[in-house]
Amino acid sequence: MADRLASGVRGCLSGAAIGDALGGPAEGLTPEQIRRRFGGWITGLGEVVESTAGTRIPPLRKGAGRITDDTLLTVALTRVYLRLRRHLTAHDVADAFVAELADHPVYVPDMEMETQLLHRVFLAEKYLVLRLRYAHADPREAGVGNMVNCGAAIYMAPVGIVNAGDPEGAYREAIDVAGAHQWSYGREAAGVMAAAVAEALRPGATVASIVDAALALARDGTTEAIRAVTSAARECRGWEEAIPRLREAVRPFDSVGEEYRRPDPDARRPSRTRAIEELPVALGMLVVAGGRWREAVLGSVNYGRDADSIAGLAGAIAGALEGAGAIPPEWETQVAEASRIDLAGLAEELTTVAEEIFAADRGRWTQRAAQFPPH
């Protein structure tokens, strides 16, 4: 079990980071724009390109193995687990995760500088610091009022890792942790993402069992979006064919609209019937790929729109399922060097913490059972 867990954790963290780095240059583009800009589909880490977002001066510079804030947030939560070495709550987000964002400088590859992560993250993630550090909101509900997006889901893989084999436990912990940041279907996606990773790390897990675990725990529009997208995915023969069909399947649940950089007036508002686009599409690409990491990630990258987040989610789940052997070593090395991040070392440390938490959980349940001897 220890070897399987170690391989799955490395596959998860490295798989997510590489997916993020591959998808960064495609963020905000349509599939047609991707092919025009890059001369075809994206199939490798490529060269450094300026971000097309057009919202930063100077612009972000992505590609060539540079991770984005998605991975940096995942690393920040990983560091909280490494420090506290136990299950987390929303209060830990307020006490420890906010400090990782606001106080500790890190190297930000697409800004080409060392600075606090707070200066790189999107407004919805800045809101987390505002609410918890300056507005003194209750951490369990600090996410209420934020724009609803995938911001919490993108860094929930570590929650799934420390709850390996227990998707329900991962869902509960992620819902608590994400309550400090998100609400409505953004918070729901965070819980389901953690559950998917936890199931993917279970020995004997399959693509079908991951989707089943997600559907068993998801609520409201997130359930229906995952069901619609994964059903459409089963009819596709490859990710190129899947791209328009998965977009069509998720469209009724996506509030952003057709122009990703010009959201519809009702975009990202709370709803019982909507879902974020990123997680259902990532699960759909996992189905299309039959669980194979490379195909799931490349399909997610070339889907466009929020490509780095979709590919990061798909890469985390597929990497956890297939293990470290599925990750191209040359890509892992390039991302580690270009982004100045020790992916292998983080995975090794987080595996140790996950094993410690597993042992503590087992001890607690053994003690509880001993209080109720069988008749």
KOLGUGU-824947 format. One line per 4 residues: their letters; for each residue x, y, z of N, C-alpha, C. Coordinates in steps of 0.2 Angstrom, whole numbers, plus 5000, padded with zeros to 4 digits. Example, Ala and Ser with C-alpha at 12.3 -4.5 7.8 and 13.67 -1.06 7.14 Angstrom:
<recs>
AS	5066,4972,5039,5062,4978,5039,5066,4984,5039; 5064,4989,5035,5068,4995,5036,5064,5000,5039 .
</recs>
This chain:
<recs>
MADR	5004,4994,5000,5000,5000,5000,5004,5006,5000; 5010,5006,5004,5014,5012,5004,5017,5014,4997; 5019,5009,4994,5022,5010,4987,5017,5013,4982; 5011,5010,4983,5005,5012,4978,5003,5020,4980 .
LASG	5003,5021,4986,5002,5028,4989,5007,5033,4986; 5013,5031,4987,5019,5035,4985,5018,5037,4978; 5017,5032,4974,5017,5033,4967,5011,5037,4965; 5005,5036,4968,4999,5040,4966,5000,5047,4968 .
VRGC	5003,5048,4974,5004,5055,4976,5008,5059,4972; 5014,5056,4970,5018,5059,4965,5015,5060,4958; 5011,5055,4956,5008,5056,4950,5002,5061,4950; 4999,5062,4956,4994,5067,4957,4997,5074,4957 .
LSGA	5002,5075,4961,5005,5082,4961,5009,5084,4955; 5013,5079,4952,5016,5081,4946,5012,5081,4940; 5007,5077,4940,5002,5077,4935,4998,5083,4934; 4996,5086,4940,4992,5092,4940,4997,5098,4938 .
AIGD	5003,5098,4941,5007,5104,4939,5009,5104,4931; 5010,5098,4929,5012,5098,4921,5006,5100,4917; 5000,5097,4919,4994,5099,4916,4993,5107,4916; 4994,5110,4922,4993,5117,4923,4998,5121,4918 .
ALGG	5005,5118,4918,5010,5122,4914,5008,5121,4906; 5005,5115,4904,5003,5114,4897,4998,5119,4895; 4993,5119,4900,4987,5123,4899,4987,5130,4899; 4993,5133,4903,4993,5140,4904,4993,5144,4897 .
PAEG	4997,5142,4892,4997,5146,4886,4990,5146,4882; 4986,5141,4884,4979,5141,4880,4974,5144,4884; 4975,5146,4890,4970,5149,4894,4966,5155,4890; 4959,5154,4890,4955,5160,4887,4954,5159,4880 .
LTPE	4958,5154,4877,4957,5153,4869,4952,5148,4868; 4949,5148,4862,4945,5143,4859,4949,5138,4856; 4946,5132,4855,4950,5127,4851,4953,5129,4844; 4949,5133,4841,4951,5136,4834,4957,5141,4835 .
QIRR	4956,5145,4840,4962,5150,4842,4968,5147,4844; 4967,5141,4847,4973,5137,4849,4977,5135,4843; 4973,5132,4839,4977,5129,4833,4980,5134,4828; 4976,5140,4828,4979,5146,4824,4986,5149,4827 .
RFGG	4985,5149,4834,4991,5153,4837,4997,5148,4837; 4996,5142,4838,5002,5137,4840,5003,5133,4834; 4999,5134,4828,5001,5130,4822,4998,5123,4823; 4993,5122,4826,4990,5115,4828,4989,5114,4835 .
WITG	4987,5108,4837,4985,5106,4844,4992,5107,4848; 4991,5109,4854,4996,5109,4859,4998,5102,4861; 5004,5099,4860,5006,5092,4862,5012,5092,4867; 5015,5098,4868,5021,5098,4872,5021,5105,4876 .
LGEV	5026,5106,4880,5027,5112,4884,5029,5118,4880; 5031,5117,4874,5032,5123,4870,5037,5128,4872; 5036,5135,4869,5040,5140,4871,5037,5145,4876; 5040,5150,4878,5037,5155,4882,5033,5160,4878 .
VEST	5027,5161,4880,5022,5165,4876,5019,5170,4881; 5017,5176,4879,5014,5181,4883,5006,5179,4884; 5004,5180,4890,4997,5178,4891,4992,5182,4887; 4987,5179,4884,4982,5183,4880,4977,5186,4885 .
AGTR	4977,5185,4891,4972,5188,4896,4971,5196,4895; 4977,5199,4894,4977,5206,4892,4975,5211,4898; 4976,5208,4904,4973,5211,4910,4979,5213,4915; 4985,5212,4913,4991,5213,4917,4996,5217,4914 .
IPPL	5000,5222,4917,5005,5226,4914,5011,5225,4919; 5016,5222,4918,5017,5218,4911,5013,5212,4911; 5012,5209,4905,5008,5203,4904,5012,5197,4907; 5008,5192,4909,5011,5185,4911,5014,5182,4906 .
RKGA	5019,5178,4907,5023,5175,4902,5023,5167,4904; 5019,5163,4900,5018,5157,4901,5021,5152,4896; 5021,5145,4898,5023,5140,4893,5030,5138,4895; 5033,5133,4892,5040,5131,4893,5041,5128,4900 .
GRIT	5035,5125,4903,5036,5122,4909,5034,5127,4915; 5032,5132,4914,5030,5137,4919,5023,5136,4922; 5022,5134,4928,5016,5133,4932,5013,5140,4933; 5006,5140,4934,5002,5146,4936,5001,5146,4943 .
DDTL	4996,5151,4945,4994,5151,4952,4990,5145,4954; 4987,5141,4949,4984,5135,4951,4988,5130,4955; 4994,5129,4953,4999,5124,4956,5002,5128,4962; 5003,5134,4962,5006,5137,4968,5001,5137,4974 .
LTVA	4995,5137,4972,4990,5137,4978,4989,5130,4980; 4990,5125,4976,4991,5118,4978,4997,5117,4982; 5002,5119,4981,5008,5119,4985,5007,5122,4991; 5004,5128,4991,5003,5132,4998,4999,5127,5002 .
LTRV	4993,5124,5000,4989,5120,5004,4993,5114,5006; 4998,5111,5002,5002,5105,5004,5006,5107,5010; 5009,5113,5009,5014,5116,5015,5010,5116,5021; 5004,5118,5021,5000,5118,5027,4999,5111,5030 .
YLRL	4998,5106,5026,4997,5099,5028,5004,5097,5031; 5010,5099,5028,5016,5097,5030,5018,5100,5037; 5015,5106,5038,5016,5109,5045,5012,5106,5050; 5005,5106,5049,5001,5104,5054,5000,5096,5055 .
RRHL	5001,5092,5049,5001,5085,5050,4995,5082,5053; 4989,5084,5050,4983,5082,5052,4978,5084,5048; 4971,5082,5049,4966,5084,5045,4965,5092,5046; 4963,5095,5041,4962,5103,5041,4955,5105,5042 .
TAHD	4954,5111,5044,4947,5114,5044,4947,5121,5041; 4942,5124,5041,4941,5131,5039,4946,5135,5043; 4946,5134,5049,4950,5138,5054,4957,5138,5052; 4960,5132,5050,4967,5131,5047,4968,5135,5041 .
VADA	4963,5136,5037,4964,5141,5031,4965,5148,5034; 4961,5150,5038,4962,5157,5041,4969,5158,5044; 4971,5153,5048,4977,5153,5052,4983,5152,5048; 4983,5147,5044,4989,5145,5041,4989,5146,5033 .
FVAE	4984,5144,5030,4984,5145,5022,4984,5152,5020; 4981,5157,5024,4981,5164,5022,4988,5166,5023; 4992,5164,5028,4999,5166,5029,5003,5164,5023; 5002,5158,5020,5005,5155,5014,5004,5160,5008 .
LADH	4998,5163,5008,4997,5167,5002,5000,5174,5003; 4999,5177,5009,5000,5184,5011,5007,5186,5013; 5010,5181,5017,5017,5182,5020,5023,5179,5018; 5023,5174,5014,5029,5170,5013,5030,5171,5005 .
PVYV	5035,5174,5003,5037,5175,4996,5039,5168,4993; 5036,5167,4987,5038,5162,4983,5040,5164,4976; 5043,5159,4972,5044,5161,4965,5038,5160,4961; 5036,5165,4957,5030,5165,4953,5033,5165,4946 .
PDME	5033,5159,4943,5036,5158,4936,5033,5163,4931; 5026,5163,4930,5024,5167,4925,5024,5175,4926; 5026,5177,4932,5028,5184,4933,5036,5185,4933; 5039,5179,4933,5047,5179,4933,5050,5183,4939 .
METQ	5047,5182,4945,5049,5186,4951,5047,5182,4957; 5050,5184,4962,5049,5181,4969,5044,5186,4972; 5038,5184,4975,5034,5189,4978,5029,5185,4982; 5025,5188,4986,5019,5184,4989,5014,5182,4984 .
LLHR	5012,5176,4985,5007,5173,4980,5001,5177,4980; 4999,5181,4985,4993,5185,4985,4993,5190,4978; 4999,5192,4976,5000,5197,4971,4999,5193,4964; 4999,5187,4964,4998,5183,4958,4990,5180,4957 .
VFLA	4987,5179,4962,4981,5175,4962,4975,5180,4959; 4970,5177,4957,4964,5180,4954,4960,5184,4960; 4956,5188,4958,4952,5192,4963,4948,5188,4968; 4945,5182,4965,4941,5178,4970,4946,5175,4975 .
EKYL	4952,5174,4974,4957,5171,4979,4959,5177,4983; 4960,5183,4981,4962,5189,4985,4956,5190,4990; 4950,5188,4988,4944,5189,4992,4945,5185,4999; 4948,5179,4998,4949,5175,5004,4953,5178,5009 .
VLRL	4959,5181,5007,4963,5185,5012,4959,5191,5015; 4956,5195,5010,4952,5200,5013,4947,5198,5018; 4943,5193,5017,4938,5191,5022,4941,5188,5028; 4946,5184,5028,4949,5181,5034,4954,5185,5038 .
RYAH	4958,5189,5034,4963,5193,5038,4960,5200,5040; 4956,5203,5036,4955,5210,5037,4947,5211,5039; 4943,5207,5036,4936,5207,5038,4934,5203,5044; 4938,5199,5046,4937,5194,5052,4931,5190,5052 .
ADPR	4930,5188,5046,4924,5183,5045,4925,5177,5048; 4919,5174,5050,4920,5167,5052,4923,5162,5047; 4928,5159,5048,4931,5155,5042,4926,5150,5039; 4922,5147,5043,4917,5142,5041,4912,5145,5035 .
EAGV	4911,5151,5035,4907,5154,5030,4910,5160,5027; 4916,5161,5027,4920,5167,5024,4919,5167,5016; 4918,5161,5013,4917,5161,5006,4910,5164,5003; 4906,5165,5008,4899,5168,5006,4900,5175,5003 .
GNMV	4897,5176,4997,4898,5182,4994,4903,5183,4989; 4908,5178,4989,4913,5178,4984,4910,5176,4977; 4913,5178,4971,4911,5176,4965,4912,5168,4965; 4907,5165,4962,4908,5157,4962,4912,5155,4956 .
NCGA	4918,5152,4957,4922,5150,4952,4926,5143,4954; 4931,5141,4950,4934,5135,4952,4940,5136,4957; 4940,5142,4960,4946,5144,4963,4948,5139,4969; 4943,5136,4972,4944,5132,4978,4946,5125,4975 .
AIYM	4942,5123,4970,4943,5116,4967,4950,5115,4965; 4953,5120,4962,4960,5119,4959,4965,5117,4964; 4964,5118,4970,4970,5116,4975,4968,5111,4980; 4962,5107,4978,4960,5102,4983,4963,5095,4983 .
APVG	4967,5094,4978,4970,5088,4977,4974,5085,4984; 4977,5090,4988,4980,5087,4994,4975,5085,4999; 4969,5087,4999,4964,5085,5003,4962,5078,5001; 4962,5076,4995,4960,5070,4993,4966,5065,4994 .
IVNA	4972,5067,4994,4978,5063,4996,4978,5061,5003; 4977,5066,5008,4977,5064,5015,4971,5060,5017; 4966,5059,5012,4960,5055,5013,4960,5049,5008; 4966,5047,5006,4966,5042,5001,4962,5036,5002 .
GDPE	4958,5034,4998,4953,5028,4998,4947,5030,5002; 4946,5036,5004,4940,5038,5008,4937,5044,5004; 4933,5043,4999,4931,5049,4995,4926,5053,4999; 4922,5049,5003,4917,5053,5008,4920,5057,5013 .
GAYR	4926,5055,5016,4930,5059,5021,4933,5065,5017; 4935,5063,5011,4939,5069,5007,4934,5074,5006; 4928,5072,5004,4922,5077,5002,4921,5081,5008; 4920,5078,5014,4918,5082,5020,4923,5087,5022 .
EAID	4930,5085,5022,4935,5089,5024,4936,5095,5019; 4935,5093,5012,4936,5099,5007,4930,5104,5008; 4924,5101,5009,4918,5106,5010,4920,5111,5016; 4923,5108,5021,4924,5112,5027,4930,5117,5025 .
VAGA	4935,5115,5022,4941,5119,5020,4939,5124,5015; 4935,5122,5010,4933,5127,5005,4928,5132,5007; 4924,5131,5013,4920,5136,5015,4923,5142,5017; 4929,5142,5018,4933,5149,5020,4934,5153,5013 .
HQWS	4933,5150,5007,4935,5153,5001,4929,5153,4996; 4925,5148,4996,4920,5148,4991,4913,5146,4994; 4908,5147,4990,4901,5145,4992,4897,5142,4986; 4891,5140,4987,4887,5137,4981,4891,5132,4977 .
YGRE	4890,5132,4971,4893,5126,4967,4901,5127,4966; 4904,5132,4968,4911,5133,4968,4914,5128,4974; 4910,5129,4980,4912,5125,4986,4911,5118,4984; 4905,5116,4981,4903,5109,4979,4908,5106,4975 .
AAGV	4911,5110,4970,4916,5107,4966,4922,5105,4969; 4924,5109,4974,4930,5108,4978,4929,5101,4982; 4923,5100,4985,4922,5094,4988,4922,5088,4984; 4919,5088,4978,4919,5083,4973,4926,5081,4970 .
MAAA	4930,5087,4969,4937,5086,4967,4941,5082,4972; 4941,5084,4978,4945,5080,4983,4942,5073,4983; 4936,5071,4983,4933,5065,4983,4936,5061,4977; 4936,5064,4971,4939,5060,4965,4946,5058,4966 .
VAEA	4950,5062,4969,4957,5061,4970,4958,5055,4975; 4954,5056,4981,4954,5050,4986,4952,5044,4983; 4947,5043,4978,4945,5037,4975,4950,5035,4970; 4953,5039,4967,4958,5037,4962,4964,5034,4965 .
LRPG	4966,5036,4971,4971,5033,4975,4970,5026,4978; 4963,5024,4978,4961,5018,4981,4964,5012,4977; 4967,5007,4980,4969,5002,4976,4963,4998,4973; 4964,4997,4966,4958,4994,4962,4953,4999,4959 .
ATVA	4955,5006,4960,4950,5011,4958,4951,5011,4950; 4945,5013,4947,4945,5013,4940,4941,5020,4938; 4941,5021,4931,4938,5028,4929,4931,5027,4931; 4928,5022,4930,4921,5021,4932,4919,5022,4939 .
SIVD	4924,5020,4944,4923,5020,4951,4924,5028,4953; 4928,5031,4950,4929,5038,4951,4923,5042,4949; 4920,5041,4943,4914,5045,4941,4909,5043,4946; 4908,5037,4948,4903,5034,4952,4903,5038,4959 .
AALA	4910,5038,4962,4911,5042,4968,4909,5049,4968; 4911,5052,4962,4909,5059,4961,4901,5060,4961; 4898,5056,4957,4890,5056,4957,4887,5055,4963; 4890,5050,4967,4887,5049,4974,4887,5054,4979 .
LARD	4892,5059,4978,4893,5064,4983,4891,5071,4981; 4891,5072,4974,4889,5078,4972,4882,5080,4973; 4881,5087,4973,4874,5089,4974,4872,5094,4969; 4865,5094,4968,4862,5100,4963,4865,5100,4956 .
GTTE	4867,5105,4954,4869,5106,4947,4875,5103,4945; 4880,5102,4950,4886,5098,4949,4885,5091,4948; 4880,5088,4951,4878,5081,4949,4876,5080,4942; 4871,5085,4940,4869,5084,4933,4874,5086,4928 .
AIRA	4878,5091,4929,4884,5092,4925,4888,5087,4924; 4891,5083,4929,4895,5078,4929,4892,5072,4925; 4886,5071,4926,4882,5065,4923,4881,5067,4916; 4880,5073,4914,4879,5074,4907,4886,5074,4903 .
VTSA	4891,5077,4906,4897,5077,4902,4900,5070,4902; 4900,5066,4907,4903,5060,4907,4899,5055,4902; 4893,5056,4902,4889,5052,4897,4891,5054,4890; 4891,5060,4889,4894,5062,4882,4900,5059,4880 .
AREC	4905,5059,4885,4912,5057,4884,4912,5050,4882; 4907,5045,4885,4908,5038,4883,4906,5037,4876; 4903,5042,4873,4902,5041,4865,4907,5044,4861; 4913,5046,4864,4918,5049,4860,4924,5044,4859 .
RGWE	4927,5045,4853,4933,5040,4852,4939,5043,4852; 4940,5049,4855,4946,5053,4856,4945,5060,4858; 4950,5063,4861,4949,5070,4864,4948,5075,4859; 4950,5074,4852,4948,5079,4847,4941,5079,4846 .
EAIP	4938,5073,4845,4931,5073,4844,4927,5075,4850; 4930,5074,4856,4927,5076,4863,4926,5083,4864; 4931,5087,4862,4931,5094,4863,4924,5098,4862; 4921,5098,4856,4915,5101,4855,4909,5097,4859 .
RLRE	4909,5091,4859,4904,5087,4862,4904,5088,4870; 4909,5089,4873,4909,5090,4880,4907,5097,4882; 4909,5102,4877,4907,5109,4878,4899,5109,4877; 4897,5106,4873,4889,5106,4872,4886,5103,4878 .
AVRP	4889,5097,4881,4886,5094,4886,4886,5099,4893; 4891,5102,4893,4892,5107,4900,4888,5113,4899; 4887,5115,4893,4884,5122,4891,4878,5124,4896; 4873,5120,4897,4867,5122,4900,4869,5123,4908 .
FDSV	4874,5121,4910,4876,5121,4917,4881,5127,4919; 4884,5129,4913,4890,5134,4914,4887,5141,4913; 4888,5145,4919,4886,5152,4919,4890,5157,4915; 4896,5155,4913,4901,5160,4910,4899,5162,4904 .
GEEY	4896,5158,4899,4894,5159,4893,4899,5158,4888; 4898,5159,4881,4902,5157,4876,4909,5161,4875; 4909,5167,4877,4915,5171,4877,4918,5171,4884; 4923,5167,4885,4926,5166,4891,4929,5172,4894 .
RRPD	4932,5177,4890,4934,5183,4893,4929,5188,4894; 4923,5187,4891,4918,5192,4892,4912,5188,4895; 4912,5187,4901,4906,5183,4905,4900,5186,4904; 4895,5181,4904,4888,5184,4904,4886,5187,4910 .
PDAR	4881,5191,4910,4879,5195,4916,4877,5191,4922; 4875,5185,4921,4873,5181,4927,4879,5176,4929; 4885,5177,4926,4891,5173,4927,4893,5173,4934; 4894,5167,4937,4898,5166,4943,4894,5168,4949 .
RPSR	4887,5168,4948,4883,5169,4954,4880,5163,4957; 4879,5163,4963,4876,5156,4967,4870,5154,4963; 4870,5147,4963,4864,5144,4960,4863,5136,4962; 4857,5134,4962,4856,5127,4964,4857,5122,4957 .
TRAI	4857,5126,4952,4856,5122,4945,4863,5122,4941; 4867,5127,4943,4873,5128,4939,4879,5124,4942; 4884,5124,4938,4891,5120,4940,4896,5124,4937; 4902,5124,4940,4908,5126,4936,4909,5122,4930 .
EELP	4912,5124,4925,4914,5120,4919,4920,5116,4920; 4925,5118,4924,4931,5114,4924,4931,5107,4926; 4928,5106,4932,4928,5099,4935,4924,5094,4930; 4918,5095,4928,4914,5090,4924,4918,5089,4918 .
VALG	4921,5094,4915,4925,5093,4908,4931,5089,4910; 4935,5090,4916,4941,5086,4917,4939,5079,4918; 4933,5077,4922,4931,5071,4922,4929,5068,4916; 4926,5072,4911,4924,5069,4905,4930,5067,4901 .
MLVV	4935,5071,4901,4942,5070,4897,4945,5063,4900; 4944,5062,4907,4947,5056,4910,4943,5050,4907; 4936,5051,4906,4933,5045,4903,4935,5044,4896; 4935,5050,4892,4937,5049,4885,4944,5045,4885 .
AGGR	4949,5047,4889,4955,5044,4889,4956,5038,4892; 4951,5035,4895,4951,5028,4898,4956,5028,4904; 4956,5034,4907,4961,5035,4913,4968,5037,4911; 4970,5037,4905,4977,5038,4903,4978,5045,4904 .
WREA	4984,5046,4908,4985,5053,4910,4987,5058,4904; 4991,5056,4899,4993,5060,4894,4987,5062,4889; 4982,5058,4888,4977,5059,4884,4972,5064,4887; 4971,5062,4894,4966,5066,4898,4969,5073,4898 .
VLGS	4975,5074,4899,4978,5081,4900,4978,5085,4893; 4980,5082,4888,4980,5085,4881,4973,5087,4879; 4969,5083,4880,4962,5084,4878,4959,5090,4882; 4961,5091,4889,4959,5096,4893,4963,5103,4891 .
VNYG	4969,5102,4889,4973,5108,4887,4970,5111,4880; 4968,5107,4876,4966,5109,4869,4958,5111,4869; 4955,5109,4875,4948,5112,4875,4948,5119,4876; 4953,5122,4878,4954,5129,4879,4950,5132,4885 .
RDAD	4947,5138,4884,4944,5142,4890,4948,5142,4896; 4946,5139,4901,4950,5139,4907,4955,5133,4907; 4959,5132,4902,4963,5126,4900,4968,5124,4906; 4971,5129,4909,4976,5127,4914,4972,5124,4920 .
SIAG	4967,5126,4922,4963,5123,4928,4960,5116,4926; 4957,5116,4920,4954,5109,4918,4960,5104,4917; 4965,5106,4914,4971,5101,4913,4974,5100,4920; 4974,5104,4925,4977,5103,4931,4973,5098,4935 .
LAGA	4966,5099,4935,4961,5094,4938,4962,5087,4935; 4961,5087,4928,4962,5081,4925,4969,5077,4926; 4974,5081,4926,4981,5079,4928,4981,5076,4935; 4978,5079,4940,4978,5077,4946,4975,5070,4947 .
IAGA	4969,5070,4944,4965,5063,4945,4968,5058,4941; 4970,5059,4935,4973,5054,4931,4980,5052,4934; 4983,5056,4936,4990,5055,4939,4989,5051,4945; 4984,5052,4949,4983,5048,4955,4981,5041,4954 .
LEGA	4977,5040,4948,4975,5034,4946,4980,5030,4943; 4984,5033,4939,4989,5029,4935,4996,5028,4939; 4997,5033,4943,5004,5033,4947,5009,5037,4943; 5015,5037,4946,5021,5041,4944,5023,5039,4937 .
GAIP	5022,5032,4936,5025,5030,4929,5021,5033,4923; 5016,5036,4924,5012,5039,4918,5015,5045,4917; 5019,5048,4921,5021,5055,4920,5027,5055,4916; 5028,5059,4910,5034,5059,4906,5039,5062,4911 .
PEWE	5045,5059,4912,5050,5062,4916,5053,5068,4914; 5053,5069,4907,5056,5075,4904,5052,5081,4905; 5045,5080,4905,5041,5085,4907,5041,5087,4914; 5041,5082,4918,5042,5083,4926,5048,5087,4927 .
TQVA	5054,5085,4924,5060,5089,4925,5060,5096,4923; 5057,5097,4917,5057,5104,4914,5052,5108,4918; 5047,5106,4921,5042,5110,4925,5046,5111,4931; 5049,5106,4934,5053,5108,4941,5058,5113,4940 .
EASR	5062,5113,4934,5067,5117,4933,5064,5124,4931; 5060,5125,4927,5057,5131,4925,5053,5135,4930; 5050,5131,4934,5046,5134,4940,5049,5134,4946; 5055,5131,4947,5059,5131,4953,5055,5128,4959 .
IDLA	5053,5122,4957,5048,5118,4962,5051,5111,4962; 5051,5108,4968,5053,5101,4969,5047,5097,4970; 5044,5095,4964,5038,5091,4964,5039,5084,4968; 5045,5081,4966,5046,5074,4969,5047,5075,4977 .
GLAE	5050,5080,4979,5051,5081,4986,5045,5082,4990; 5041,5087,4987,5034,5088,4990,5030,5082,4990; 5030,5078,4985,5026,5072,4985,5028,5067,4990; 5035,5066,4991,5037,5062,4996,5035,5064,5003 .
ELTT	5036,5070,5004,5034,5073,5011,5026,5072,5012; 5022,5074,5007,5015,5073,5008,5013,5066,5009; 5016,5061,5006,5015,5054,5007,5016,5052,5014; 5021,5055,5017,5023,5053,5024,5017,5056,5028 .
VAEE	5015,5062,5027,5010,5065,5031,5003,5061,5030; 5002,5059,5024,4996,5055,5023,4996,5049,5027; 5002,5045,5027,5002,5039,5031,5001,5040,5038; 5004,5046,5041,5003,5048,5048,4996,5049,5049 .
IFAA	4992,5052,5045,4985,5054,5046,4981,5047,5046; 4983,5043,5041,4979,5037,5040,4980,5033,5047; 4986,5033,5050,4987,5029,5056,4983,5032,5062; 4983,5039,5062,4979,5042,5067,4972,5040,5066 .
DRGR	4969,5040,5060,4962,5039,5059,4961,5032,5061; 4965,5027,5060,4964,5020,5062,4964,5019,5069; 4969,5023,5073,4969,5022,5080,4963,5025,5083; 4960,5031,5080,4954,5034,5083,4948,5029,5082 .
WTQR	4948,5026,5077,4942,5021,5076,4943,5015,5080; 4949,5013,5081,4950,5007,5085,4948,5008,5092; 4950,5014,5094,4948,5016,5101,4941,5017,5102; 4937,5020,5097,4930,5020,5097,4927,5014,5097 .
AAQF	4929,5009,5093,4926,5002,5093,4927,4999,5099; 4933,5000,5103,4934,4996,5109,4929,4998,5114; 4926,5004,5114,4921,5006,5119,4914,5003,5118; 4913,4999,5112,4907,4996,5111,4908,4989,5109 .
PPH	4910,4985,5114,4912,4978,5113,4906,4974,5110; 4908,4969,5106,4902,4965,5103,4899,4961,5108; 4892,4960,5107,4888,4956,5112,4889,4948,5110 .
</recs>
